Every structure is written in C-alpha cells, then in structure tokens.
Amino acid sequence: MSFDLLIKGGVVATASDVFRADIGVRDGVIAALGLDLGAADEVIDASGKLVLPGGIDSHVHIAQPSGDGIVMADDFESATRSAAFGGNTTVMPFCMQERGTPLRATLADYHAKADGECFVDVSFHLVISEPNAQTLGQDLPALIEDGYTSFKVFMTYEGLALDDMEMLEVMSTARETGALVMVHAENYDAIRFLADRLERAGKTAPFFHGPSRPIPVEREATHRAISLAEIVDVPVVIVHVSNREAMEEIARARRRGLKVYGETCPQYLVLTEKDMDGLNMEGAKYVCSPPPRDEAHQQACWEGLEQGIFDLFSSDHCPFRYDDPKGKLNPKARTSFRWVPNGIPGVETRLPILFSEGVSKGRITLQQFVALSASNHARMYGLTRKGSIAIGMDADIAIWDPEREVVISQSLLHHGPDYTPYEGIPVKGWPVTTIVRGKPIVRDGALVGAKGQGGYVVRERSAYARPKTRP
C-alpha cells in the first residue's frame, strides 16, 4: 500500500485518546493509521513529537470594514500564513454586513478578497447588522442552505447593535433554518452612558476603555441574550467571555437545560486590565472588547476551560497596526479611548499560549487541548471532515514539539500588525509543521506552501444548533 504522505514515529492525540501510530495520507485524506504502513512519496519523521489535528480558529476578523479611516492590518494572505505558523489549518472569519448593503453582495465582495490568497482553509460566519425583510426572509435562509450555517449578532457598537426585537427576529430565523447563532454580549446603552461620563471627567486614556465596559455590562447582556434565546427556543454561543459572572450565567442556563455554549480567548488568560495603563498611548495595544479583567477573573476563565463551561478557545484575532494613523494611533484615538480600534492580534499565538499555560502546566489534558483547539470547533460549526485524526478525515495535521521553549516576540511572528500584545511571554510547546489536506504549508518552522493552497469550506448544519423542542 502506497501513500502520498506518511507521518512516522509520532504520538497521535485526539479529543478522546493518545496513542502511538503512523498516519498514511492519500488524496488529501487520512487513509490509514497504524504501524509499518509501507511506502510513501513523502515521509515526515515525527519522532519525539506530538501529531495533533490542525487547529481550527473559529473566531477571527480578516480584511473587515473597521470604520472611517481605519484599516485592518491583515489581509487573507498574511492572516492565513500567520495561522499556519501557529498550527492552524482552518480559520473562520466574519463576513460583516454593512447597513445599506444586501447580505449577498457583501458575501460576494468578501469571497473576492479571499479567493486565491489563503494558505489554510477558510469558512465564513455571517454578521447580521440589518435584519430587514430581504435579509431574514430571502438572503439569510438561502445562504444557510448554501452552507453558511452560522452567523453572529452584536449587542454593542454603532451600526451593529441589534435591539431586543431584532434579536428575537434573527433568532427566530435561525431556529427555522437550522443555523447557529453567535452573540457578542455587551450592553450598548450602558457603554455609551459610562463612556460619556468618563470623557466629561477627562478620563480619556486607553486605560478607561476597561471602566467603560465593566463586568455588569457583559453579565447583563449575556443574561439577556440567553433569555431571548430561551424565548425563541434556539441554541446560542456566547463568544469571548471574559469573567466569572458571565460564565455563571452560562452555567446557570445549562442547569436549566438550555443549549448555551461558551467561548473564551487568550487575552482573558494572560492579560489584565493593568496592561491598558501603559505610558502615553501604549495601553491602546491591549484595547479589545470585552476588555481584559483582573487576575481573579483570569483564574475563573481557567476554571471554565477545565470544567467544560467553555466549549471553544478562539483567538478573536482582530488586527490593527499600532504606530499607524489608520490603526491604533489614529488622530481621534489620541483624544479618547472611545476611538481606539477594538481588537488585538492573536491567531498565531493562540495555541502556543493554551498549550504552554494549559498542557505544560497541568491545567488541562492533551485531549482537552485538542477538543478546545480543533475538535469542538469542527463539531460546533459543521466542519464534518475536520478536527480529528481518523480515517476518512481531511489530513489537516499539526506536528508539535512539546519541549520547545520560545519567548513570544513580534520578530518571530508572521502577521500584518507591527506588535503582539503577548510580547515577552515565555511558552513551552510549539507547532513546527502544519499540513493542510495532506500538503505541508509550514515544515520544520519554514514556509514551504504557497498561497492558494487553502480553499473555502462549505459547512453542514450543526447538531449543536438543533432546538430543544419543536412546536
């Protein structure tokens, strides 16, 4: 039996098992698992390494409209290259509908940005900002049928925030069509109220981004999103949860039997609100929403990962350049935290941080790492051929050196921004080779693939989106 690619000598891990095996790949698919599998056109020696499913980052922002005069620092080429170096084989960015633009037109424009540019596979979530009759009655149901089976709604941001009636209408469409709803849960009116008063008091530095979005803002919106979903009887994913109180809302809903899923991100594990208190405008590097909290809530988020309150660990990669008038240091940002672009880069550092702080330090098992980094994302979002190492699955594989020690630095990374918020953080465990559908993209730390090797993935409806009951 001959293979296109043979990965030999490694320790394979899935979300349930750890075992020693070789992997035979044919036509981009895992064709055999075992020992002494025979010959192959190409052989990779993984001795002393871990062979894991390629990471799936289901929450990234790439080449997205970001406001007047503001430009994201990553296009699809740089973002997917960076993702590959971080051990990821699929990323899921957001196609964001701008008000006044039909959803189908927005999607066509977004595909044009990605086509032929990707090093790893991509699949889009939709963002619903204008839930009118055309969007909910025509475009969205047809696009869900075409494989765009998840979408995100916002409870904050000018031009994006939906009111409760709009949230109910969108959730109802999701229930009727079998789509999965993702919610950015922060109370927009409360944020505006607090931001106005901070500015009047002259508290305009980047640090005050945090006080303008305190924990009750996130907790209340999480509770309200869950309540609206309960009224409609539709599952919901609460994304980028930053604190214990919002976690408790998710856990309480689950105890009542509701289908509520949770996601957290690296910034809530290793950054704190103190990072936004840098001299001059340095704090702008850490401005994201929800903002980083304190050490106690860091510990709470670890508990959420350990105990299964969080199903997903994503980067929320939202890249802007720092020293750039089109980025963090745009002219208006110097006048108030309100105008600092929200978001930080992290697609390349997501998995090393989780591996080092989680697996290497004994907080989570290797199987939990695989679930949180890949398998749960595939199951949650209908990527039926990804997220596991098994016969018949896409040969999306990351080979890790569990003993390699690295200090995270901008100079090591491959993204478009001019900084990393994780500068100076030491990690143990690093992805050295990334393979997408049987083709190496990164090998032994060097780029060997070409843009265009990644493609668009059409998804199935997710079992996680099924409502509890039917009328």
C-alpha positions in Angstrom: 0.0 0.0 0.0 1.5 3.3 -1.1 0.6 6.8 0.2 1.2 10.4 -0.9 2.5 11.2 2.6 3.5 9.2 5.6 3.9 10.7 9.1 6.0 8.3 11.1 7.1 7.9 14.7 4.9 10.4 16.4 2.4 10.3 19.3 -1.1 11.0 18.0 -3.7 12.7 20.1 -7.4 13.2 19.5 -10.1 14.7 21.8 -10.5 11.2 23.4 -7.3 9.3 23.0 -3.5 9.4 22.9 -1.7 6.6 21.1 1.5 5.9 19.0 0.8 5.5 15.3 1.9 6.4 11.8 -0.5 8.2 9.5 -0.9 7.4 5.8 -2.4 10.2 3.6 -3.8 9.7 0.1 -5.5 12.4 -2.0 -5.6 14.8 0.9 -7.4 12.4 3.2 -6.2 10.2 6.1 -6.2 6.7 4.6 -4.6 4.6 7.3 -3.5 4.6 10.9 -1.1 2.0 12.3 2.5 0.9 12.3 4.6 -0.3 9.4 2.2 1.2 6.8 4.6 0.8 3.9 5.9 3.2 1.3 5.0 6.9 0.5 6.1 9.5 -1.9 7.0 11.8 1.0 7.8 10.8 4.6 7.9 13.1 7.7 9.7 11.8 10.7 7.7 12.9 13.8 9.8 11.0 16.4 9.7 12.8 19.7 6.8 15.0 18.5 3.0 15.2 19.1 0.8 14.7 16.0 -2.4 16.6 16.5 -5.4 17.7 14.5 -4.7 21.1 12.9 -6.1 23.9 14.9 -9.4 25.5 13.9 -9.8 29.1 15.0 -13.5 29.8 14.7 -13.3 33.4 15.7 -11.1 35.7 13.6 -11.5 39.0 11.8 -9.7 39.4 8.5 -9.9 42.3 6.0 -13.1 43.6 7.7 -14.5 47.1 7.4 -13.5 48.9 10.6 -14.7 52.4 10.5 -13.9 55.7 8.8 -10.1 55.9 8.1 -9.3 52.6 9.9 -7.8 49.7 8.1 -7.2 46.2 9.4 -3.6 45.0 9.4 -4.2 41.6 7.9 -5.5 40.5 4.6 -6.2 36.9 3.8 -2.6 36.2 2.7 -1.0 37.4 5.9 -3.6 36.2 8.3 -3.7 32.7 6.9 0.1 32.5 6.7 0.3 33.5 10.4 -2.4 31.0 11.2 -0.4 28.2 9.6 2.7 29.1 11.6 0.5 28.9 14.7 -0.5 25.3 14.0 -3.9 26.1 12.5 -5.3 24.5 9.3 -8.7 26.2 9.2 -9.8 29.7 10.2 -13.4 31.1 10.3 -13.6 34.9 9.7 -16.7 37.0 9.7 -18.3 38.4 6.6 -19.8 41.6 8.1 -22.9 43.1 6.5 -22.7 46.9 6.4 -26.0 48.7 6.7 -27.5 49.5 3.3 -25.7 46.6 1.6 -27.5 43.4 0.8 -26.1 40.3 2.5 -25.4 38.5 -0.8 -23.5 41.5 -2.2 -21.4 41.7 1.0 -20.6 38.0 0.8 -19.5 38.2 -2.9 -17.2 41.0 -2.1 -15.7 39.1 0.8 -15.1 36.0 -1.2 -13.3 38.1 -3.8 -10.8 39.2 -1.0 -10.1 35.6 0.0 -10.1 33.7 -3.4 -6.6 32.5 -4.2 -5.0 34.2 -1.2 -5.2 31.6 1.5 -2.5 29.3 2.9 -5.0 27.4 5.1 -8.7 26.6 4.6 -11.4 29.2 5.5 -15.1 29.2 6.1 -17.2 32.3 6.8 -19.6 33.2 9.5 -22.1 35.9 8.5 -22.7 39.0 10.6 -26.2 40.4 10.6 -26.4 44.1 11.0 -29.6 44.9 9.1 -32.3 42.3 9.9 -34.8 43.6 7.4 -37.3 41.6 5.3 -34.9 40.9 2.5 -32.2 39.7 4.8 -34.3 37.5 7.1 -36.9 36.4 4.5 -34.7 35.8 1.5 -30.9 36.2 1.7 -30.2 34.5 5.0 -32.3 31.4 4.6 -30.9 30.8 1.1 -27.3 31.3 2.3 -27.8 28.9 5.2 -29.0 26.4 2.7 -25.8 27.0 0.7 -23.6 26.1 3.7 -23.2 29.4 5.6 -24.6 27.8 8.6 -23.7 30.2 11.4 -24.0 33.9 12.0 -23.1 36.5 14.6 -25.2 39.3 16.1 -23.9 42.2 18.2 -25.4 43.8 21.2 -23.0 46.7 21.0 -21.2 49.0 18.5 -22.6 51.8 16.4 -24.2 50.4 13.3 -24.1 46.8 14.5 -26.0 46.7 17.8 -29.4 45.0 17.4 -32.3 45.8 19.8 -34.3 43.0 21.5 -37.0 42.8 18.8 -34.3 42.5 16.1 -32.5 39.8 18.2 -35.7 37.8 18.5 -36.4 38.1 14.8 -32.9 36.9 13.9 -33.0 34.1 16.4 -36.4 33.0 15.0 -34.9 32.8 11.5 -32.0 30.7 12.9 -34.5 28.3 14.5 -36.5 28.0 11.3 -33.4 27.4 9.1 -31.1 25.4 11.5 -28.4 28.0 11.8 -26.2 28.5 14.9 -26.3 32.0 16.5 -23.2 33.6 18.0 -23.6 36.6 20.2 -21.3 39.4 21.2 -22.9 40.2 24.6 -22.3 43.7 25.9 -24.9 46.3 26.7 -24.5 49.2 24.2 -26.5 51.8 26.1 -24.6 51.1 29.3 -21.3 51.5 27.5 -22.4 54.8 25.9 -23.6 56.1 29.3 -20.3 55.2 31.0 -18.1 56.4 28.2 -19.9 59.8 28.2 -19.3 60.3 31.9 -15.7 59.2 31.8 -15.0 61.7 28.9 -16.7 64.5 30.8 -14.4 63.8 33.8 -11.4 64.0 31.5 -10.7 60.3 31.7 -9.8 59.6 28.1 -6.7 57.5 28.1 -6.8 53.9 26.7 -7.0 52.5 30.2 -10.5 53.9 30.6 -11.7 51.6 27.9 -12.0 49.0 30.6 -14.1 51.1 33.1 -16.4 52.0 30.2 -17.2 48.3 29.8 -17.2 46.8 33.3 -18.3 43.3 34.1 -22.0 44.1 34.7 -22.2 45.4 31.1 -21.2 41.9 29.9 -23.1 39.9 32.5 -26.4 41.7 31.8 -26.1 41.3 28.1 -25.2 37.6 28.5 -28.2 37.0 30.7 -30.5 38.9 28.2 -29.1 37.1 25.2 -29.7 33.7 26.9 -33.2 34.8 27.9 -34.1 35.9 24.3 -32.8 32.6 23.0 -34.9 30.7 25.6 -38.0 32.5 24.5 -37.4 31.5 20.9 -36.0 28.1 21.9 -32.8 28.3 19.9 -29.2 27.4 20.9 -26.8 30.2 21.3 -23.0 30.6 21.5 -21.8 33.4 23.8 -18.4 34.4 22.4 -15.2 35.9 24.0 -16.4 35.5 27.7 -14.0 37.4 30.0 -15.2 36.9 33.6 -16.8 34.7 36.2 -20.2 36.4 36.3 -20.8 35.9 32.6 -19.6 32.3 33.0 -22.1 31.8 35.8 -24.9 32.9 33.5 -23.9 30.2 31.0 -23.6 27.6 33.7 -27.0 28.5 35.3 -28.7 28.3 31.9 -27.3 24.9 31.3 -28.5 23.7 34.7 -32.0 24.8 33.5 -31.5 22.5 30.4 -30.8 25.3 27.9 -28.4 24.8 25.0 -25.9 27.6 25.6 -22.3 27.3 24.6 -19.3 29.4 25.7 -16.1 30.6 24.2 -13.1 32.3 25.8 -9.8 33.7 24.4 -6.1 34.0 25.3 -6.4 37.7 26.3 -8.5 36.6 29.3 -6.0 34.1 30.4 -2.7 36.1 30.3 -3.5 39.8 30.0 -5.2 42.0 32.6 -6.7 45.5 32.8 -3.3 46.8 34.0 -1.9 46.3 30.5 -4.1 49.1 29.2 -2.5 51.5 31.7 0.8 51.9 29.7 2.6 55.3 29.4 1.4 57.6 26.6 -0.7 55.5 24.2 0.9 52.1 24.9 -2.3 50.9 26.5 -4.0 51.1 23.2 -2.2 47.9 22.2 -4.4 46.0 24.6 -7.8 47.6 23.8 -10.3 44.9 22.9 -13.9 44.1 23.8 -14.7 42.8 26.3 -11.5 44.1 27.9 -9.1 42.0 29.9 -10.1 41.8 33.6 -8.1 41.1 36.7 -6.2 38.1 38.0 -9.2 36.6 39.8 -11.2 36.5 36.5 -8.2 35.0 34.7 -8.4 32.2 37.2 -12.1 32.0 36.6 -11.6 31.6 32.9 -9.1 28.8 33.5 -11.8 27.1 35.6 -14.2 27.5 32.8 -11.8 25.7 30.4 -11.0 23.0 33.0 -14.7 22.3 33.9 -16.2 22.5 30.4 -18.1 25.7 30.7 -16.2 26.8 27.7 -16.6 24.6 24.7 -14.3 26.8 22.4 -11.0 28.5 22.7 -10.6 31.1 19.9 -8.2 34.0 19.3 -10.7 36.7 18.4 -7.8 37.8 16.1 -8.7 41.4 15.2 -5.5 43.0 13.9 -4.6 46.7 13.7 -1.2 48.3 13.4 -0.2 50.3 16.5 2.0 53.0 15.2 -0.2 53.9 12.3 -2.7 56.8 11.6 -5.0 54.1 10.2 -4.7 51.9 13.2 -4.5 52.2 17.0 -2.8 55.7 16.8 -5.3 57.3 14.5 -5.8 61.0 15.3 -9.2 60.6 17.1 -7.8 57.8 19.3 -5.4 60.3 20.8 -8.4 62.3 22.0 -10.4 59.4 23.7 -10.3 55.7 24.3 -13.7 55.7 22.5 -11.9 55.9 19.1 -9.2 53.3 19.7 -9.9 50.5 17.3 -11.2 47.5 19.3 -9.2 44.3 18.8 -5.8 42.6 19.2 -3.9 40.1 17.0 -3.5 36.5 18.2 -4.2 33.8 15.6 -0.5 32.7 15.6 -0.1 32.7 19.4 -3.5 31.2 20.4 -2.4 27.6 20.5 1.1 28.0 22.0 -0.3 30.0 24.9 -3.0 27.4 25.6 -0.6 24.5 25.2 2.1 26.1 27.5 -0.2 27.5 30.1 -2.7 24.6 29.9 -1.0 21.3 29.0 2.6 22.0 30.0 1.5 23.4 33.4 -1.0 20.6 34.0 -4.2 22.6 34.0 -5.7 20.7 31.1 -5.0 17.3 29.5 -3.7 16.9 25.9 -7.1 15.6 24.9 -8.8 18.7 26.3 -6.3 20.8 24.3 -7.3 19.0 21.1 -11.0 19.5 21.9 -10.6 23.2 22.7 -8.3 23.9 19.8 -9.9 21.9 17.0 -12.5 19.1 17.6 -15.1 21.2 19.3 -14.9 23.9 16.7 -15.4 21.4 13.9 -18.4 19.8 15.7 -20.0 23.1 16.7 -19.8 24.7 13.2 -20.5 21.7 10.9 -17.0 21.1 9.6 -17.7 17.4 9.3 -14.3 16.4 7.7 -12.1 18.3 10.1 -11.0 18.5 13.7 -9.8 14.9 14.3 -7.3 12.3 13.2 -9.3 9.4 11.9 -9.6 7.5 8.6 -11.6 9.5 6.1 -11.0 12.9 7.6 -9.1 15.7 5.8 -5.4 15.3 6.5 -5.2 18.6 8.5 -2.4 18.0 10.9 -0.1 20.0 13.2 3.1 18.4 14.5 4.2 19.9 17.8 7.5 19.9 19.7 6.2 19.7 23.3 9.6 20.6 24.8 10.5 23.6 22.6 10.7 26.8 24.7 10.1 30.1 23.0 9.6 33.7 24.2 6.8 35.2 22.2 8.1 38.2 20.2 6.9 40.3 17.3 10.1 39.4 15.5 9.1 35.7 15.4 5.5 36.2 14.1 4.1 36.4 10.6 1.0 38.6 10.9 0.4 42.1 9.5 0.4 44.2 12.7 3.5 45.8 14.0 3.2 44.4 17.5 1.9 41.5 19.6 0.1 42.0 22.9 1.8 38.9 24.1 5.4 40.2 23.8 7.8 38.6 26.2 5.5 35.8 27.4 7.5 32.5 27.6 5.9 29.4 26.3 6.8 25.7 26.3 5.4 23.7 23.4 5.5 25.0 19.8 4.0 23.9 16.4 6.8 23.1 14.0 5.0 21.6 11.0 1.5 22.3 9.6 -0.2 20.2 6.9 -3.4 21.2 5.1 -5.2 18.4 3.3 -2.0 16.4 3.0 0.2 19.2 1.8 2.8 20.7 4.1 2.4 24.5 4.4 5.0 25.0 7.2 7.7 22.4 7.7 10.3 22.5 10.4 9.4 26.1 11.0 9.8 27.3 7.4 7.1 28.2 4.9 7.0 25.6 2.2 3.5 26.1 0.9 2.0 28.7 -1.4 -1.0 31.0 -1.1 -3.9 29.4 -2.8 -3.4 26.0 -1.2 -6.1 26.9 1.2 -9.7 26.8 0.0 -13.2 27.7 1.0 -15.1 25.0 3.0 -18.8 24.7 2.7 -20.3 23.5 6.1 -23.2 21.3 7.1 -25.8 22.3 9.7 -24.6 21.7 13.2 -26.2 19.3 15.6 -25.5 21.9 18.2 -27.9 24.2 16.5 -30.9 22.0 17.0 -33.5 23.4 19.3 -34.6 21.5 22.4 -38.3 21.3 21.3 -40.4 21.7 18.2 -43.8 23.4 18.3 
